[in-house]
Amino acid sequence: MKIPRTLIIATLFGAAAPASPLLGARLTPVAGGFSDITTVTAPRGDGRVFVVEQRGIVRVIPAGQTTPLATPYLDLRDRVKSGGEQGLLGLAFHPRFAINGKLYVNYTNALGSTVIAEFRAPTASANRVSRATFRRLMRIAQPYSNHNGGNVAFGPDGFLYIGMGDGGSGGDPQNRAQSMRSRLGKMLRIDVNGTQGTLPYRIPATNPYRTRTGVPKEIYSIGLRNPWRFSFDRARGDLWIGDVGQNAVEEINFNASGLGRGVNYGWRRFEGRTRYSSTPLGPGRLIWPVATYSHSVGCSVTGGFVYRGPSIPGLDGRYLYSDFCASKIWSLRAGPTPGDRRDITASLGVTIPKYGVRTFGEGGDGTLYIANATQVWRFRG
């Protein structure tokens, strides 16, 4: 995701759009007034909406409300280096959050390193988390300020997945995405429900490279450039990744549930399906993207979710995504064999200005959200 240093637009869609006869869908404003949104999410079964701001704040919109609470849910501004592609970039709630109150964040610290940390809410219904509950799980040095990835999400296996960009600059000059010595340019997977030796987490027994000497045991798959947003289909468990391209091609990657272990997404040998360099491929079965588009269409893919919400049958089972620079929302038929890309922007009856869509989000009941820098909207029937 190429995040601008200054706010380019103030609004995304304006008033709610009329319902579409084709999809039965429209977009309705939820809340505004935020600062550089990076993530919208919620624990399963929770009616609140949690909005992450790049500067280091998590804010809460109470169930059924249109104004976020004045007091931040979590305030990490003094720990977070924010600006450009750095900041507080991801938030994931533990699958058993209702019982243990645990949540996980991904941010860049004062040195520009990626930090994965755990916090614990006093109760699942609490609207404020103490910073004193901080527990650092991982710190990964970043050679440049861009391509930090930033997303974290729990898979259907209960493990925490961490999307890491290739470390930045342009063209992955040190070939980190294919190097098995680096955690950059990878999808990482850890078990947060325990410790292992000196690690503050466990390595899942099915991680593909856990027994290889000199290889980070957290690596789940390789060959990613900058997986700004990825998600799991809450019904099927399939993994969808929006991987931001270099100069020519944006791509969506797909793995059916449980089949993403040890695969290679191809960067920097390939950009999308196009040869980018002569770099030898590292280990793992090469996975081609299920959708690509050129920079005549957009510039930075914003990965989304498979719609499994409660109110739009016409969208059920379709993966929705967008682009930071394009006035489009697209969809693909979900697994096991994703279909052709479909432009649904006109069907939604909305006009999306360029430099708008930063993230999609999923509510506790599967409601789908979309956000620009300052506003959050929800898809509804």
C-alpha positions as CSV (number, residue, x, y, z in Angstrom):
1,M,0.0,0.0,0.0
2,K,1.4,3.4,-1.0
3,I,0.2,5.7,1.8
4,P,0.5,9.4,1.0
5,R,2.1,11.7,3.5
6,T,-0.7,14.2,3.2
7,L,-4.4,13.7,3.0
8,I,-5.5,13.8,-0.6
9,I,-9.2,13.6,-0.2
10,A,-11.7,14.3,2.5
11,T,-14.6,12.1,1.5
12,L,-15.0,8.9,-0.3
13,F,-18.6,8.2,-1.2
14,G,-20.7,10.9,0.4
15,A,-24.3,9.9,1.1
16,A,-25.6,6.4,1.0
17,A,-26.0,5.0,-2.5
18,P,-29.3,3.6,-3.7
19,A,-29.7,-0.2,-3.6
20,S,-28.5,-2.1,-6.6
21,P,-31.1,-4.3,-8.4
22,L,-28.2,-6.6,-9.4
23,L,-26.5,-7.1,-6.0
24,G,-29.0,-5.7,-3.6
25,A,-26.2,-3.7,-2.0
26,R,-25.4,-0.2,-1.1
27,L,-22.9,1.7,1.0
28,T,-23.9,3.5,4.2
29,P,-21.7,5.9,6.2
30,V,-20.7,4.6,9.7
31,A,-18.4,7.3,11.2
32,G,-15.9,9.9,10.2
33,G,-13.3,12.2,11.6
34,F,-10.5,9.7,11.8
35,S,-6.8,10.3,11.0
36,D,-5.2,8.0,8.4
37,I,-7.2,4.8,8.9
38,T,-5.2,1.6,8.3
39,T,-7.5,-1.2,9.7
40,V,-11.1,-1.7,10.5
41,T,-12.0,-4.9,12.4
42,A,-13.9,-6.5,15.4
43,P,-13.8,-9.7,17.4
44,R,-16.2,-12.4,16.4
45,G,-19.7,-11.8,17.8
46,D,-18.9,-8.2,18.9
47,G,-21.1,-5.4,17.8
48,R,-18.5,-2.7,18.1
49,V,-16.2,-1.5,15.3
50,F,-12.5,-1.0,16.0
51,V,-10.7,1.6,13.8
52,V,-6.9,1.7,13.7
53,E,-5.2,5.0,12.9
54,Q,-1.7,5.1,11.4
55,R,-0.4,7.5,14.1
56,G,-0.8,4.8,16.7
57,I,-4.3,4.9,18.1
58,V,-7.1,2.3,18.1
59,R,-10.6,3.8,18.5
60,V,-14.0,2.2,19.2
61,I,-17.3,2.9,17.5
62,P,-20.0,1.4,19.9
63,A,-22.6,-0.9,18.5
64,G,-25.2,1.0,16.5
65,Q,-23.4,4.3,17.0
66,T,-22.0,6.8,14.5
67,T,-19.4,8.5,16.7
68,P,-16.3,6.9,18.1
69,L,-15.6,7.1,21.8
70,A,-13.4,10.1,22.8
71,T,-11.0,7.9,24.8
72,P,-8.8,5.7,22.6
73,Y,-9.1,1.9,23.1
74,L,-5.3,1.8,22.8
75,D,-2.8,4.6,22.5
76,L,0.7,3.7,21.2
77,R,1.7,7.1,19.8
78,D,4.9,7.3,21.8
79,R,5.9,3.8,20.6
80,V,5.0,4.2,16.9
81,K,7.0,5.8,14.1
82,S,4.3,7.1,11.7
83,G,4.4,8.5,8.2
84,G,4.7,7.3,4.7
85,E,4.2,3.5,4.9
86,Q,5.1,3.3,8.6
87,G,2.8,3.4,11.6
88,L,0.3,1.3,13.4
89,L,-0.7,-1.0,10.5
90,G,-2.6,-4.0,11.8
91,L,-4.8,-5.3,14.6
92,A,-6.2,-8.8,15.2
93,F,-8.3,-10.2,18.0
94,H,-7.6,-13.6,19.5
95,P,-10.2,-16.2,18.4
96,R,-11.0,-16.6,22.1
97,F,-11.0,-12.9,22.8
98,A,-14.3,-13.2,24.6
99,I,-12.6,-15.4,27.2
100,N,-9.0,-14.2,27.3
101,G,-9.2,-10.5,26.1
102,K,-6.0,-10.9,24.0
103,L,-5.3,-8.7,20.9
104,Y,-2.3,-8.3,18.6
105,V,-0.9,-5.3,16.8
106,N,1.7,-4.7,14.1
107,Y,3.5,-1.4,14.1
108,T,6.9,0.2,13.2
109,N,8.9,1.4,16.2
110,A,11.2,4.4,16.5
111,L,14.0,2.6,14.6
112,G,11.6,1.6,11.8
113,S,11.5,-2.0,12.8
114,T,8.3,-4.1,12.6
115,V,7.0,-5.0,16.1
116,I,4.3,-7.7,16.7
117,A,3.0,-7.2,20.2
118,E,0.2,-8.6,22.4
119,F,-2.1,-6.6,24.7
120,R,-4.9,-7.8,27.0
121,A,-8.2,-6.1,27.7
122,P,-9.4,-6.3,31.3
123,T,-12.7,-7.7,30.0
124,A,-14.0,-8.5,26.5
125,S,-16.5,-5.6,26.8
126,A,-14.0,-3.1,28.1
127,N,-13.5,0.0,25.9
128,R,-9.9,0.7,27.0
129,V,-6.7,-1.5,27.1
130,S,-3.9,-0.8,29.5
131,R,-0.5,-0.3,27.9
132,A,1.0,-2.2,30.9
133,T,-0.3,-5.4,29.4
134,F,2.2,-5.1,26.5
135,R,4.1,-8.2,25.6
136,R,6.4,-8.1,22.6
137,L,6.4,-11.2,20.5
138,M,8.6,-10.3,17.6
139,R,10.8,-7.5,16.2
140,I,12.0,-7.5,12.6
141,A,14.5,-5.0,11.4
142,Q,13.5,-3.1,8.2
143,P,16.2,-1.9,5.9
144,Y,14.0,0.8,4.3
145,S,10.9,2.7,5.3
146,N,8.5,1.2,2.8
147,H,7.0,-2.2,2.1
148,N,6.3,-3.1,5.7
149,G,3.3,-5.3,4.9
150,G,1.5,-4.6,8.2
151,N,-1.5,-7.0,8.3
152,V,-2.1,-9.6,11.0
153,A,-4.9,-12.1,11.1
154,F,-5.8,-15.4,12.7
155,G,-6.4,-18.3,10.4
156,P,-9.0,-21.0,10.7
157,D,-6.2,-23.1,12.4
158,G,-6.0,-20.7,15.3
159,F,-2.5,-19.5,14.4
160,L,-1.5,-15.8,13.9
161,Y,-0.5,-14.9,10.3
162,I,1.8,-11.9,9.7
163,G,2.2,-10.4,6.3
164,M,5.8,-9.1,5.7
165,G,6.8,-6.9,2.8
166,D,10.2,-7.4,1.1
167,G,11.9,-4.6,3.1
168,G,11.4,-1.8,0.7
169,S,13.4,0.4,-1.7
170,G,12.4,-0.7,-5.2
171,G,12.7,-4.1,-7.0
172,D,13.8,-5.9,-3.8
173,P,17.5,-5.1,-4.3
174,Q,18.7,-7.6,-1.8
175,N,16.4,-10.3,-3.0
176,R,14.9,-10.8,0.5
177,A,11.5,-12.2,-0.8
178,Q,13.2,-15.3,-2.2
179,S,16.0,-15.5,0.4
180,M,15.4,-18.2,3.1
181,R,17.6,-16.3,5.5
182,S,15.1,-13.4,5.9
183,R,11.6,-13.1,7.3
184,L,11.0,-10.2,4.8
185,G,8.8,-10.9,1.7
186,K,7.1,-13.7,3.6
187,M,3.9,-14.9,5.2
188,L,4.8,-15.8,8.8
189,R,2.8,-18.1,11.1
190,I,3.1,-18.4,14.8
191,D,1.2,-20.0,17.7
192,V,0.5,-17.3,20.4
193,N,-0.9,-19.8,22.9
194,G,2.3,-20.7,24.6
195,T,6.1,-20.3,24.5
196,Q,8.9,-22.4,23.0
197,G,12.4,-22.2,24.4
198,T,13.4,-18.5,24.4
199,L,10.6,-17.6,22.0
200,P,7.5,-15.8,23.4
201,Y,5.4,-18.0,21.1
202,R,5.4,-21.5,19.6
203,I,6.3,-22.6,16.1
204,P,3.4,-24.6,14.7
205,A,4.4,-28.2,14.0
206,T,3.3,-27.9,10.4
207,N,5.3,-24.9,9.5
208,P,7.2,-26.0,6.4
209,Y,10.7,-24.9,7.3
210,R,10.8,-25.4,11.0
211,T,13.5,-28.1,10.9
212,R,15.8,-26.3,8.4
213,T,19.1,-25.0,9.8
214,G,19.5,-21.2,9.4
215,V,15.9,-20.6,8.1
216,P,13.5,-18.6,10.3
217,K,11.1,-21.2,11.6
218,E,8.1,-18.8,11.4
219,I,8.1,-18.8,7.6
220,Y,4.9,-20.2,6.1
221,S,5.2,-19.1,2.5
222,I,7.6,-16.9,0.5
223,G,7.8,-14.6,-2.6
224,L,5.7,-11.6,-1.5
225,R,6.4,-8.0,-2.4
226,N,4.1,-6.0,-0.1
227,P,1.0,-7.9,1.2
228,W,-0.7,-4.8,2.5
229,R,-4.1,-6.5,3.2
230,F,-4.8,-10.3,3.4
231,S,-7.8,-12.1,4.8
232,F,-9.4,-15.5,5.4
233,D,-12.8,-16.5,4.1
234,R,-14.7,-16.9,7.4
235,A,-16.9,-19.7,5.8
236,R,-14.3,-21.7,3.8
237,G,-11.0,-20.8,5.5
238,D,-9.4,-19.8,2.2
239,L,-6.5,-17.3,2.2
240,W,-6.7,-14.2,-0.1
241,I,-3.7,-11.8,-0.5
242,G,-3.6,-8.5,-2.2
243,D,0.1,-8.1,-3.0
244,V,1.1,-4.6,-4.2
245,G,3.1,-4.6,-7.4
246,Q,6.3,-2.8,-8.5
247,N,5.8,-0.7,-11.6
248,A,3.4,-2.6,-13.8
249,V,1.2,-5.3,-12.3
250,E,-1.1,-5.6,-9.2
251,E,-2.1,-9.1,-8.1
252,I,-4.5,-11.1,-6.0
253,N,-3.3,-14.4,-4.7
254,F,-5.5,-17.3,-3.5
255,N,-4.9,-20.5,-1.5
256,A,-7.7,-22.9,-0.7
257,S,-7.9,-23.6,3.0
258,G,-4.8,-25.3,4.4
259,L,-3.0,-25.3,1.0
260,G,-0.8,-22.2,1.4
261,R,1.9,-23.9,3.5
262,G,5.3,-23.7,1.8
263,V,4.2,-22.1,-1.5
264,N,6.1,-19.4,-3.4
265,Y,4.3,-16.4,-4.8
266,G,7.1,-15.6,-7.2
267,W,8.3,-12.1,-6.4
268,R,10.9,-10.9,-7.5
269,R,11.3,-13.4,-10.3
270,F,7.8,-12.4,-11.4
271,E,5.6,-9.4,-11.0
272,G,2.1,-10.9,-11.3
273,R,2.5,-13.4,-14.2
274,T,5.2,-11.3,-16.0
275,R,8.9,-12.0,-15.7
276,Y,10.5,-9.2,-13.7
277,S,14.1,-10.5,-13.2
278,S,16.3,-13.5,-13.6
279,T,16.4,-14.1,-9.9
280,P,16.3,-17.9,-9.1
281,L,13.2,-19.0,-7.3
282,G,13.5,-20.2,-3.8
283,P,11.8,-23.4,-2.5
284,G,8.1,-24.1,-2.7
285,R,5.4,-24.6,-5.4
286,L,5.0,-21.5,-7.5
287,I,1.5,-20.0,-7.2
288,W,0.2,-17.8,-9.9
289,P,-2.2,-15.0,-9.0
290,V,-5.9,-15.6,-9.6
291,A,-6.3,-11.9,-10.8
292,T,-3.9,-9.3,-12.1
293,Y,-4.3,-5.8,-13.6
294,S,-1.9,-3.3,-15.0
295,H,-1.0,0.2,-13.9
296,S,-3.2,1.6,-16.6
297,V,-6.0,0.5,-14.2
298,G,-4.6,1.3,-10.8
299,C,-1.3,1.5,-8.8
300,S,-1.6,-0.2,-5.4
301,V,-4.1,-3.1,-4.8
302,T,-6.2,-2.9,-1.6
303,G,-7.0,-6.5,-0.7
304,G,-10.4,-7.2,0.8
305,F,-12.7,-10.0,2.1
306,V,-15.0,-12.6,0.9
307,Y,-18.5,-11.3,1.7
308,R,-20.1,-13.5,4.3
309,G,-22.3,-10.8,5.9
310,P,-25.9,-11.0,7.1
311,S,-27.8,-8.8,4.6
312,I,-26.6,-9.0,1.0
313,P,-27.3,-12.4,-0.7
314,G,-26.1,-11.0,-4.0
315,L,-22.6,-10.6,-2.7
316,D,-22.4,-13.8,-0.7
317,G,-19.3,-15.8,-1.6
318,R,-17.7,-13.1,-3.6
319,Y,-14.2,-11.6,-2.8
320,L,-14.3,-7.8,-2.9
321,Y,-11.2,-5.7,-3.4
322,S,-10.1,-2.3,-4.7
323,D,-7.1,-0.1,-5.5
324,F,-5.7,3.0,-3.8
325,C,-5.5,4.9,-7.1
326,A,-8.5,3.6,-8.9
327,S,-12.2,4.5,-8.8
328,K,-13.3,0.8,-8.8
329,I,-14.5,-2.0,-6.5
330,W,-14.0,-5.4,-8.0
331,S,-15.1,-8.9,-7.0
332,L,-14.2,-12.5,-7.8
333,R,-16.2,-15.6,-7.2
334,A,-14.7,-17.3,-4.1
335,G,-13.1,-20.7,-4.0
336,P,-12.4,-23.4,-4.8
337,T,-11.8,-22.0,-8.3
338,P,-12.1,-18.2,-8.3
339,G,-13.8,-16.7,-11.3
340,D,-13.1,-13.8,-13.5
341,R,-12.8,-10.3,-12.1
342,R,-16.0,-8.4,-12.1
343,D,-16.3,-4.6,-11.8
344,I,-19.2,-3.9,-9.4
345,T,-18.6,-0.2,-8.9
346,A,-21.6,0.8,-11.1
347,S,-23.8,-1.9,-9.5
348,L,-23.2,-0.3,-6.1
349,G,-24.2,3.0,-7.5
350,V,-21.1,4.8,-6.1
351,T,-18.4,7.1,-7.5
352,I,-15.0,6.5,-5.9
353,P,-12.4,9.2,-6.4
354,K,-8.8,8.2,-6.8
355,Y,-6.5,7.9,-3.8
356,G,-9.3,6.7,-1.6
357,V,-9.7,3.1,-0.6
358,R,-7.2,2.2,2.2
359,T,-8.7,-0.9,3.7
360,F,-11.6,-3.2,3.9
361,G,-12.8,-4.6,7.3
362,E,-15.0,-7.3,8.7
363,G,-17.3,-6.8,11.6
364,G,-18.1,-9.3,14.3
365,D,-21.1,-10.6,12.4
366,G,-19.5,-10.6,9.0
367,T,-20.6,-7.1,8.0
368,L,-18.2,-5.7,5.4
369,Y,-16.7,-2.3,5.8
370,I,-14.6,-0.1,3.6
371,A,-12.6,3.0,4.6
372,N,-10.5,5.9,3.2
373,A,-8.2,8.0,5.4
374,T,-11.0,9.6,7.5
375,Q,-14.3,7.8,6.9
376,V,-15.7,4.3,7.4
377,W,-18.7,2.9,5.4
378,R,-20.5,-0.4,5.5
379,F,-22.0,-2.6,2.8
380,R,-25.7,-3.2,3.5
381,G,-28.7,-4.6,1.7
